[in-house]
């Protein structure tokens, strides 16, 4: 039984107190729940507006969670994709340092430039993958707000 759905007239403060109590219960963990409409027309309009705001908030939270999961996957994939060419480049350079007198510099430069080229390809692919996430944020109107917090 809801604290709001009574047929007897009550002063406005009692109705607002009951609505506040119900909203407090929703805010403290019963997130899927919505407020019960009241018999009073003005209160019903308020409850519908609150319920619409709760629904939008829930939907925004779901979208944010999905974007965060996507960002985590992208970060893990990026780290994995970059690890191999960086390790190859490091091995080439360490080998050259250890064997300075026996290194064909032209060959070393050719191999290391090739590894740098692979790194650039991976970075370009990552930029393409990041594009849809940015487009989703822009479409949702979050792009400008997020840019204010982005590191420069």
Number of C-alpha atoms within 10 A of each C-alpha: 6 12 15 22 14 13 9 6 10 10 7 11 9 13 19 13 13 16 22 13 14 18 21 12 14 16 13 8 9 11 14 10 15 17 21 18 18 21 14 17 10 9 17 16 13 16 19 16 12 15 18 13 12 20 16 12 13 14 12 13 12 12 15 13 12 12 16 13 12 14 14 12 12 15 13 11 13 15 11 11 17 16 12 14 20 16 12 15 19 14 13 16 16 12 13 16 12 10 10 11 8 9 13 10 11 8 10 16 13 11 16 19 13 14 20 16 13 17 19 14 13 16 15 12 14 16 11 11 12 14 11 11 15 14 13 14 17 14 10 11 11 13 14 11 11 11 10 9 8 8 5 5
